[in-house]
Amino acid sequence: MSKTLLVTGGAGFIGSNYCRYVLQHHPDYRIVVLDALTYAGNLSTIADIQSSPETASRLRFYPGKIQDETVVNGIIEAERVDYIVNFAAESHNDRSILEPGSFIQTDVYGVFVLLDAVRKRGVARMLQVSTDEVYGTINEGQFTEQSPLEPNTPYSASKTGGEMQVRAQHITYGTPALVTRCGNNYGPYQYPEKLIPFFVTRLMDNRKVPLYGEGNQVRDWIYVMDHCSGIDHVLHHGVLGEAYNIGSQGERTNIEVTELLLNCLGKPASLIKRIPDPRGGAHDRRYSVNADKLTTLGWQPKHTFEEMLEETVRWYVDHQDWWREIVRKPDYQDFVHRFYGKSLGEDL
Ligand SMILES: NC(=O)c1ccc[n+]([C@@H]2O[C@H](COP(=O)([O-])OP(=O)(O)OC[C@H]3O[C@@H](n4cnc5c(N)ncnc54)[C@H](O)[C@@H]3O)[C@@H](O)[C@H]2O)c1
């Protein structure tokens, strides 16, 4: 049945891939993207689907912030929105250490504005895209949806705050919303400040990559399209008020990922520069989620890490126009200097 989906943050990494997923898998759906086009949002990220004759008529873009209730309510009414999937967020841990305030504005207050609009304007469902980082760190075993939420960084604390808004509004008002919690994503169109595209783009130019400490932090990697199919499954089949982990058993240490990247690109290990961990005590050692609740609901990931990492590296090699335009921007340069200037020194 035809539906209109509001994808907030749809000009970012996962949101844009989710738009591609929906356009392909739900031929009768229309998508409305609301995105503030912060440093992480770029129209070049959705240019292919905005210009393709097959998809252009099913996709509409609005610039704006999710905290702006006039904009949010106006779009919901004008476009007769059925579902909202919220990707809009300040999403980078390292930036949250430098400037935490904007994270609370978007990741907590922005979620409240969306939920309020869902309740008052009769939107059928809203899915809040959250992260496994809300659980904090785990040395052994896996987080289930029952695990306590113990966020350790300003980013993960703000995402937890957004989730708590979903929980409270569902319990208090019956607002039809639910949550997904996923591990680290990789794939096409990821802003090149995050580990995999940051390292790939630097290695391609024979520049050193900064590895925190021994690189033994463990992350639970998932290919972005598996995350998107998980979100879509929860949106359509999940129980309102519930949270669902999304994971694909992709645990790797940062040094393992770095070595695979060097290997894919044929680069020497001398390009690794070990640096002191700038996150200090806020650097979670291991994330790992148990996704049984979602697999019981009928979802399965389709991709393996090594295969899709290679394909992802190839994508960045083949799409240099996309990322070179971004890394030239003053905002990107400024962040890299502020965050890595001291530790990378002349290798910056
Ligand atoms: N990247 C990951 O590995 C990962 C893992 C789990 C969960 N998540 C969550 O998934 C979501 C998307 O992550 P991503 O990696 O695609 O992030 P991203 O930074 O690439 O994209 C975020 C998008 O949101 C937009 N945005 C930011 N503030 C906004 C605001 N106030 N109003 C409207 N738009 C705004 C940005 O312009 C950008 O297009 C986030 O909520 C993040 O917490 C990410």
The ligand as an SDF file (V2000), in Angstrom:
LIG
                    3D

 44 48  0  0  0  0  0  0  0  0999 V2000
   27.2960    5.7000   11.7360 N   0  0  0  0  0  0  0  0  0  0  0  0
   27.1000    4.6720   12.5430 C   0  0  0  0  0  0  0  0  0  0  0  0
   27.9290    3.7530   12.5930 O   0  0  0  0  0  0  0  0  0  0  0  0
   25.8550    4.5840   13.3990 C   0  0  0  0  0  0  0  0  0  0  0  0
   25.6080    3.4320   14.1390 C   0  0  0  0  0  0  0  0  0  0  0  0
   24.4240    3.3440   14.8970 C   0  0  0  0  0  0  0  0  0  0  0  0
   23.5360    4.3900   14.8910 C   0  0  0  0  0  0  0  0  0  0  0  0
   23.8000    5.5150   14.1710 N   0  0  0  0  0  0  0  0  0  0  0  0
   22.8030    6.5880   14.1790 C   0  0  0  0  0  0  0  0  0  0  0  0
   22.2930    6.6640   12.8590 O   0  0  0  0  0  0  0  0  0  0  0  0
   21.9410    8.0080   12.5510 C   0  0  0  0  0  0  0  0  0  0  0  0
   22.6170    8.4290   11.2680 C   0  0  0  0  0  0  0  0  0  0  0  0
   24.0260    8.3240   11.4260 O   0  0  0  0  0  0  0  0  0  0  0  0
   25.0040    8.7190   10.2360 P   0  0  0  0  0  0  0  0  0  0  0  0
   26.2730    8.0100   10.4740 O   0  0  0  0  0  0  0  0  0  0  0  0
   24.3110    8.5920    8.9440 O   0  0  0  0  0  0  0  0  0  0  0  0
   25.2060   10.2570   10.5620 O   0  0  0  0  0  0  0  0  0  0  0  0
   25.6420   11.4610    9.6300 P   0  0  0  0  0  0  0  0  0  0  0  0
   26.3460   12.4030   10.5320 O   0  0  0  0  0  0  0  0  0  0  0  0
   26.3350   10.9640    8.3920 O   0  0  0  0  0  0  0  0  0  0  0  0
   24.2550   12.0880    9.1530 O   0  0  0  0  0  0  0  0  0  0  0  0
   23.4360   12.8470    9.9940 C   0  0  0  0  0  0  0  0  0  0  0  0
   22.5280   13.6760    9.1000 C   0  0  0  0  0  0  0  0  0  0  0  0
   21.6360   14.4060    9.9520 O   0  0  0  0  0  0  0  0  0  0  0  0
   21.6070   15.7570    9.5130 C   0  0  0  0  0  0  0  0  0  0  0  0
   21.3090   16.5910   10.6790 N   0  0  0  0  0  0  0  0  0  0  0  0
   22.1140   16.8540   11.7350 C   0  0  0  0  0  0  0  0  0  0  0  0
   21.4830   17.6380   12.6230 N   0  0  0  0  0  0  0  0  0  0  0  0
   20.2360   17.8600   12.1150 C   0  0  0  0  0  0  0  0  0  0  0  0
   19.1090   18.5690   12.5720 C   0  0  0  0  0  0  0  0  0  0  0  0
   19.1370   19.2430   13.7230 N   0  0  0  0  0  0  0  0  0  0  0  0
   17.9830   18.5560   11.8230 N   0  0  0  0  0  0  0  0  0  0  0  0
   17.9380   17.9010   10.6280 C   0  0  0  0  0  0  0  0  0  0  0  0
   18.9940   17.2290   10.1390 N   0  0  0  0  0  0  0  0  0  0  0  0
   20.1270   17.1930   10.8740 C   0  0  0  0  0  0  0  0  0  0  0  0
   22.9760   16.0390    8.9280 C   0  0  0  0  0  0  0  0  0  0  0  0
   22.9640   17.1330    8.0330 O   0  0  0  0  0  0  0  0  0  0  0  0
   23.2630   14.7060    8.2450 C   0  0  0  0  0  0  0  0  0  0  0  0
   22.7480   14.7020    6.9290 O   0  0  0  0  0  0  0  0  0  0  0  0
   22.3500    8.8370   13.7640 C   0  0  0  0  0  0  0  0  0  0  0  0
   21.2060    9.0520   14.5340 O   0  0  0  0  0  0  0  0  0  0  0  0
   23.3380    7.9590   14.5050 C   0  0  0  0  0  0  0  0  0  0  0  0
   23.2890    8.2130   15.8770 O   0  0  0  0  0  0  0  0  0  0  0  0
   24.9410    5.6390   13.4280 C   0  0  0  0  0  0  0  0  0  0  0  0
  1  2  1  0
  2  3  2  0
  2  4  1  0
  4  5  1  0
  4 44  2  0
  5  6  2  0
  6  7  1  0
  7  8  2  0
  8  9  1  0
  8 44  1  0
  9 10  1  0
  9 42  1  0
 10 11  1  0
 11 12  1  0
 11 40  1  0
 12 13  1  0
 13 14  1  0
 14 15  2  0
 14 16  1  0
 14 17  1  0
 17 18  1  0
 18 19  2  0
 18 20  1  0
 18 21  1  0
 21 22  1  0
 22 23  1  0
 23 24  1  0
 23 38  1  0
 24 25  1  0
 25 26  1  0
 25 36  1  0
 26 27  1  0
 26 35  1  0
 27 28  2  0
 28 29  1  0
 29 30  1  0
 29 35  2  0
 30 31  1  0
 30 32  2  0
 32 33  1  0
 33 34  2  0
 34 35  1  0
 36 37  1  0
 36 38  1  0
 38 39  1  0
 40 41  1  0
 40 42  1  0
 42 43  1  0
M  CHG  2   8   1  16  -1
M  END
$$$$
